[in-house]
Amino acid sequence: MSENLLELRNVSKAFRIGGLVFGTRLVAVDDVSLSLPAAAPSILSIVGESGSGKTTLARIILELERPTSGDVLIDGHPLFEKGGAGLKGKDYYRSVQPIFQNPFEAFSARKKVDRYLYNAALRLNIARNRKEAREIVAEVLESVGLDLSRVEGKYANQFSGGELQRISVARSLIPRPKLIVADEPVSMIDASLRMNIVNLFLELKEQYKVSFVYITHDLSTAYYVSDYIGIMYRGSVVEYGPSEQILTDSAHPYTELLLDSVPTVDHKWERDLALPDLEVKEFQAQACKFAKRCRYVEAICERSIPPLVQVSAERQALCYKPVDFDPQATGKHAEVLQS
């Protein structure tokens, strides 16, 4: 058994914007390396603003996009191995399942919702017949707080957004996956119901021993639900590690900026975090992509790519700032990773 359930090794994904002659190459995911341990079920949140590359990263893990370079491994098995020898087909879908942003787009308006659930059980060989499939479907629906009688024979437009997202979660549980990748799963749901879905992830993590990759722009729910957090900016993971360490003592200035935008009891949140327009030149920068917005910027930040620094045993930051930390003053040991 592999030490890591999920492992990304120097994963990059480039797209071409515009025509063949005058088009521009945009690296939406830029040399990302991170891992999710296999020893116990856990939740990894990938947090970033719109255009950070977090959805592209999720699509790579879900095999919906092929990386331009780098390797993705699930439980030690490569997804994109040359020659097609990696984890494929039913073996992959038994291990990894998706939950998408808009539940109304996940189900056809012309097909009854329960048909999706039965098909998942039968086509992945989880059930041998319709009777067994019905038992499995009833069980997973119950685990998300729904009764089969409430779902059976109905179409997507007969459910609320929250109910339909719970059905999406139930469908993802049918093959008993090791990993669920949830891409902004609460952004299309009424604010009063969002925490119900987030709490459901915590319950299912323990009940089904399943890990989650939770893609979100909401740092507050990420802190609440996560064991690990990766902060993305302009295609790069700028900070990664245990959630409590990152969100109580951030090492990267962008994480600080995100934290400053979260409302607290004694600080009124008067407006959304002001973010600049997505600019291709920031993705292409051969220096720190965050330099123009950083309160700690130095000359070196604007002329060279920052190092990946090992801030603590499980924590990394793509920044020059932690290199200057005084271990005796801060209790941190900052060590530049060797490539």
PLY file of the C-alpha trace (Angstrom):
ply
format ascii 1.0
element vertex 339
property float x
property float y
property float z
element edge 338
property int vertex1
property int vertex2
end_header
0.00 0.00 0.00
1.27 3.46 -0.91
2.15 5.99 1.77
0.00 8.59 -0.01
-3.55 8.22 -1.28
-3.06 11.17 -3.65
0.25 12.44 -4.91
0.94 15.17 -7.47
4.51 15.45 -8.71
5.47 18.65 -10.56
2.12 18.81 -12.36
1.67 21.55 -14.96
-1.11 22.27 -17.44
-0.74 24.79 -20.25
-3.45 26.14 -22.55
-3.16 28.24 -25.65
-5.33 31.35 -25.74
-6.09 32.88 -29.12
-4.90 31.83 -32.59
-1.94 29.71 -33.59
0.08 32.73 -34.76
-0.78 35.45 -32.27
-2.02 33.27 -29.41
-0.59 33.20 -25.91
0.46 30.21 -23.83
-1.07 30.25 -20.35
0.13 27.85 -17.66
-3.03 27.34 -15.61
-1.35 24.85 -13.25
2.34 25.52 -12.70
4.65 22.83 -11.27
2.32 21.74 -8.46
3.50 19.07 -6.01
1.45 17.97 -3.02
0.22 14.82 -1.31
-2.61 13.46 0.80
-1.61 10.71 3.26
-3.25 7.29 3.03
-2.95 6.36 6.70
-6.27 7.93 7.72
-9.16 9.60 5.84
-8.63 13.34 5.56
-9.86 16.44 3.77
-7.57 18.56 1.62
-8.94 21.97 0.62
-7.55 23.76 -2.42
-8.30 27.45 -1.86
-7.94 30.35 -4.25
-9.70 33.15 -6.08
-11.33 32.74 -9.46
-8.64 32.08 -12.07
-6.18 30.57 -9.61
-6.11 27.20 -11.38
-7.84 25.21 -8.67
-10.63 23.85 -10.92
-8.09 22.87 -13.59
-6.17 21.01 -10.89
-9.37 19.21 -9.86
-10.08 18.27 -13.49
-6.60 16.77 -13.78
-7.16 14.60 -10.69
-10.52 13.56 -12.20
-8.84 12.66 -15.53
-10.93 15.30 -17.33
-7.73 17.12 -18.31
-4.37 15.60 -19.14
-1.39 17.44 -17.59
1.17 18.96 -19.92
3.85 17.56 -17.63
4.16 15.85 -14.26
2.62 12.80 -12.62
-0.60 12.12 -10.68
-0.79 8.97 -8.54
-3.79 7.48 -6.75
-2.76 5.04 -4.03
0.57 4.65 -5.83
-0.98 3.99 -9.25
-0.22 6.55 -12.01
-3.15 8.08 -13.88
-1.33 9.23 -16.99
1.43 6.68 -17.44
2.78 6.46 -20.98
1.53 3.41 -22.83
-1.80 3.42 -20.99
-0.65 1.18 -18.15
-1.93 3.45 -15.37
-5.11 3.32 -13.31
-7.96 3.27 -15.84
-11.66 2.66 -16.42
-13.70 1.00 -13.71
-10.68 0.63 -11.44
-10.27 4.40 -11.46
-13.96 5.19 -10.89
-14.12 2.75 -7.98
-11.29 4.70 -6.35
-12.11 8.31 -7.29
-15.49 10.02 -7.62
-16.50 13.62 -8.45
-18.99 16.09 -7.02
-19.48 19.06 -9.33
-20.35 22.68 -8.66
-23.86 22.86 -10.12
-26.04 19.85 -9.20
-28.63 20.83 -11.83
-26.01 20.34 -14.54
-25.01 16.95 -13.14
-28.45 15.46 -13.86
-30.42 15.62 -17.11
-33.85 17.22 -16.87
-35.18 14.38 -19.05
-33.94 11.46 -16.95
-35.19 10.38 -13.54
-32.58 10.99 -10.86
-32.70 7.49 -9.37
-31.67 6.06 -12.75
-28.25 7.67 -12.31
-27.88 5.97 -8.95
-28.89 2.51 -10.17
-26.63 2.82 -13.23
-23.65 3.71 -11.05
-24.14 0.57 -8.96
-24.67 -1.74 -11.96
-22.11 -0.39 -14.44
-19.29 -0.32 -11.90
-20.19 -3.90 -10.86
-20.99 -2.81 -7.32
-24.33 -4.64 -7.56
-25.10 -7.82 -9.52
-28.74 -7.02 -10.17
-31.44 -4.39 -9.69
-32.42 -5.73 -6.26
-28.88 -5.39 -4.90
-28.56 -1.98 -6.55
-31.73 -0.80 -4.81
-30.34 -1.81 -1.42
-27.09 0.05 -2.07
-28.90 3.14 -3.35
-31.20 3.18 -0.31
-28.18 2.95 2.00
-26.20 5.81 0.45
-29.28 8.04 0.30
-29.92 7.39 3.97
-26.31 8.35 4.75
-26.93 11.82 3.25
-30.26 12.28 5.03
-32.64 11.28 2.23
-35.10 8.42 1.83
-35.31 6.37 -1.36
-39.07 6.92 -1.47
-38.43 10.69 -1.62
-36.06 10.31 -4.60
-37.40 7.39 -6.62
-39.20 8.24 -9.86
-38.55 12.00 -9.70
-36.71 14.40 -11.99
-34.02 16.94 -11.06
-36.41 19.92 -11.18
-38.47 18.33 -8.40
-35.67 18.86 -5.88
-34.07 21.89 -4.27
-30.41 22.64 -4.97
-29.41 21.37 -1.55
-31.33 18.11 -1.98
-29.89 17.55 -5.44
-26.35 18.12 -4.20
-26.97 15.54 -1.47
-28.06 13.11 -4.18
-24.79 13.90 -6.01
-22.89 13.05 -2.84
-24.87 9.82 -2.48
-24.05 8.81 -6.05
-20.34 9.41 -5.41
-20.49 7.03 -2.42
-21.92 4.05 -4.33
-18.57 2.49 -5.35
-17.11 3.14 -1.87
-14.31 5.33 -3.27
-11.10 6.15 -1.49
-11.19 9.75 -2.73
-13.95 12.23 -3.61
-13.06 15.40 -5.52
-15.63 18.13 -4.81
-15.32 21.21 -7.04
-17.00 24.23 -5.37
-19.83 21.94 -4.17
-21.66 24.61 -2.13
-21.29 27.72 -4.29
-24.62 27.14 -6.09
-26.53 26.32 -2.90
-28.46 28.73 -0.70
-26.17 30.19 1.98
-28.34 28.83 4.80
-27.76 25.25 3.56
-24.07 25.35 2.72
-22.84 24.23 6.13
-25.15 21.20 5.90
-23.13 19.92 2.94
-19.80 20.81 4.58
-20.82 19.00 7.78
-21.89 16.05 5.65
-18.33 15.73 4.32
-17.04 15.50 7.88
-19.57 12.80 8.76
-18.92 10.76 5.62
-15.16 10.97 6.09
-15.56 8.96 9.29
-18.50 6.77 8.24
-17.10 5.66 4.87
-13.39 6.24 5.56
-13.21 8.38 2.43
-10.88 11.32 1.81
-11.90 14.52 0.05
-10.26 17.12 -2.15
-12.46 20.16 -1.53
-12.08 22.95 -4.11
-13.28 26.31 -2.80
-12.77 30.07 -2.73
-14.23 30.19 0.80
-11.41 30.17 3.34
-13.77 30.02 6.32
-15.40 26.71 5.28
-11.98 25.38 4.28
-10.67 26.07 7.78
-13.73 24.44 9.33
-13.62 21.23 7.31
-9.97 20.67 6.39
-7.10 18.61 7.68
-4.78 20.07 5.03
-4.96 23.21 2.91
-3.26 24.22 -0.33
-3.42 27.92 -1.23
-3.33 28.57 -5.00
-2.41 31.79 -6.77
-2.03 32.21 -10.54
-1.51 28.50 -11.10
0.93 27.86 -8.26
0.38 26.33 -4.83
1.99 29.08 -2.76
1.42 27.43 0.64
0.53 23.91 1.69
0.26 22.04 4.98
-1.96 21.29 8.01
-4.91 23.68 8.06
-4.46 24.91 11.62
-0.81 25.83 11.04
-1.54 27.69 7.81
-4.56 29.63 9.01
-3.24 30.59 12.44
0.31 31.47 11.37
0.50 31.93 7.61
3.90 31.87 5.90
2.89 33.35 2.53
1.69 36.96 2.10
-1.17 35.87 -0.17
-2.54 33.65 2.62
-2.38 36.69 4.90
-4.38 38.69 2.35
-7.05 36.00 2.15
-7.27 35.80 5.94
-7.65 39.58 6.17
-10.72 39.31 3.94
-12.56 36.89 6.25
-15.06 38.60 8.60
-14.64 38.19 12.36
-16.77 39.16 15.35
-14.84 42.39 15.93
-14.20 43.22 12.26
-17.03 44.10 9.91
-16.73 42.66 6.41
-17.72 45.72 4.41
-16.97 44.39 0.93
-15.60 41.44 -0.94
-11.86 41.06 -1.26
-10.74 43.34 -4.10
-8.76 41.28 -6.59
-7.18 42.39 -9.85
-8.37 41.17 -13.22
-6.85 37.92 -14.39
-3.76 38.86 -16.37
-1.87 36.41 -18.54
1.43 38.15 -17.78
1.11 37.18 -14.09
0.88 33.51 -15.05
3.92 33.92 -17.31
6.06 35.77 -14.77
9.58 34.39 -14.31
9.58 35.85 -10.83
7.17 35.92 -7.90
3.64 36.12 -9.34
2.40 37.87 -6.20
5.16 40.50 -6.06
3.06 43.45 -7.29
0.54 42.95 -4.46
2.91 41.88 -1.68
3.50 44.04 1.37
6.90 42.38 1.94
8.20 42.64 -1.64
11.97 42.95 -2.15
13.97 43.47 -5.32
14.78 39.76 -5.55
11.05 38.92 -5.68
10.66 40.81 -8.95
13.59 39.22 -10.75
13.56 35.51 -9.82
11.15 32.69 -9.01
10.97 32.18 -5.23
12.16 28.91 -3.67
9.90 26.21 -2.24
10.65 26.46 1.46
10.06 23.72 4.04
8.62 25.81 6.87
7.94 22.80 9.12
7.71 19.03 8.80
4.45 19.02 6.80
4.35 22.60 5.60
5.74 24.36 2.54
5.63 27.89 1.12
6.65 29.25 -2.29
8.20 32.46 -0.99
11.42 34.24 -0.06
9.90 35.52 3.20
10.24 32.27 5.23
13.92 32.02 4.23
14.58 35.06 6.40
12.79 33.66 9.45
14.92 33.49 12.55
14.43 29.93 13.93
15.36 31.03 17.46
12.87 33.90 17.41
9.97 32.13 15.71
10.40 28.50 16.61
10.29 27.61 12.90
12.98 25.92 10.87
13.02 27.21 7.32
14.87 25.04 4.86
14.90 25.52 1.10
13.89 22.30 -0.65
16.44 20.88 -3.02
15.10 19.98 -6.44
0 1
1 2
2 3
3 4
4 5
5 6
6 7
7 8
8 9
9 10
10 11
11 12
12 13
13 14
14 15
15 16
16 17
17 18
18 19
19 20
20 21
21 22
22 23
23 24
24 25
25 26
26 27
27 28
28 29
29 30
30 31
31 32
32 33
33 34
34 35
35 36
36 37
37 38
38 39
39 40
40 41
41 42
42 43
43 44
44 45
45 46
46 47
47 48
48 49
49 50
50 51
51 52
52 53
53 54
54 55
55 56
56 57
57 58
58 59
59 60
60 61
61 62
62 63
63 64
64 65
65 66
66 67
67 68
68 69
69 70
70 71
71 72
72 73
73 74
74 75
75 76
76 77
77 78
78 79
79 80
80 81
81 82
82 83
83 84
84 85
85 86
86 87
87 88
88 89
89 90
90 91
91 92
92 93
93 94
94 95
95 96
96 97
97 98
98 99
99 100
100 101
101 102
102 103
103 104
104 105
105 106
106 107
107 108
108 109
109 110
110 111
111 112
112 113
113 114
114 115
115 116
116 117
117 118
118 119
119 120
120 121
121 122
122 123
123 124
124 125
125 126
126 127
127 128
128 129
129 130
130 131
131 132
132 133
133 134
134 135
135 136
136 137
137 138
138 139
139 140
140 141
141 142
142 143
143 144
144 145
145 146
146 147
147 148
148 149
149 150
150 151
151 152
152 153
153 154
154 155
155 156
156 157
157 158
158 159
159 160
160 161
161 162
162 163
163 164
164 165
165 166
166 167
167 168
168 169
169 170
170 171
171 172
172 173
173 174
174 175
175 176
176 177
177 178
178 179
179 180
180 181
181 182
182 183
183 184
184 185
185 186
186 187
187 188
188 189
189 190
190 191
191 192
192 193
193 194
194 195
195 196
196 197
197 198
198 199
199 200
200 201
201 202
202 203
203 204
204 205
205 206
206 207
207 208
208 209
209 210
210 211
211 212
212 213
213 214
214 215
215 216
216 217
217 218
218 219
219 220
220 221
221 222
222 223
223 224
224 225
225 226
226 227
227 228
228 229
229 230
230 231
231 232
232 233
233 234
234 235
235 236
236 237
237 238
238 239
239 240
240 241
241 242
242 243
243 244
244 245
245 246
246 247
247 248
248 249
249 250
250 251
251 252
252 253
253 254
254 255
255 256
256 257
257 258
258 259
259 260
260 261
261 262
262 263
263 264
264 265
265 266
266 267
267 268
268 269
269 270
270 271
271 272
272 273
273 274
274 275
275 276
276 277
277 278
278 279
279 280
280 281
281 282
282 283
283 284
284 285
285 286
286 287
287 288
288 289
289 290
290 291
291 292
292 293
293 294
294 295
295 296
296 297
297 298
298 299
299 300
300 301
301 302
302 303
303 304
304 305
305 306
306 307
307 308
308 309
309 310
310 311
311 312
312 313
313 314
314 315
315 316
316 317
317 318
318 319
319 320
320 321
321 322
322 323
323 324
324 325
325 326
326 327
327 328
328 329
329 330
330 331
331 332
332 333
333 334
334 335
335 336
336 337
337 338
